[in-house]
Amino acid sequence: MLLDTTSNRISAFFSKLSSMLILLCAIITLQNLVENPSAEKILPATVHYAKYKPARFYHAFHNKRQNYAQIKFDLDADFSNLWTWNTKHIVVYLVASYPTEKHDVNNIVVWDRILSTSEESHLQLENTLSNLHAHPFNEYSNDFSNLKANYTMHWTVSPKLGFLTWGSGTPSLAVPFTKV
């Protein structure tokens, strides 16, 4: 058996190539861990109101009336610092945090958007309403009275290669829920 056959040479070539690709992937992943960009120009969301009203969603598991909240907010955020050559997309989302009797902290996403290009990374939103069908906001106790929520902008950076990274901005002042 010859050691210099074509199949042995091809096998050795692809063995070296796969080893170098694994090393390259490891270097890129380590670089993303070391180079952790942060979004600096994230102002807290200005929430105009948080209103709730009884409603019935027919696609829900049970067909009873529940209180659903809708949020109206302004947002000025620049996520351009988070874009690198390895960024695939950035998911940004507004989270409402509020305490109840059963739980110290309840977090719910009230709005989200996927930023696919760096040109989309500066968000200036005015009088934006949370989407009740995409993110229905209801309290399991079915009582929003005497509750106040803080609103914080969060983001998750999805790289082309490597680990997900995420962060959050400063929370807004507490906004009480009012009945419509």
Helices and strands as residue ranges (DSSP letters): H 6-34, E 41-42, E 46-55, E 66-78, G 80-82, E 87-98, E 106-115, G 118-120, E 122-129, E 137-138, E 148-159, E 165-168, E 175-179
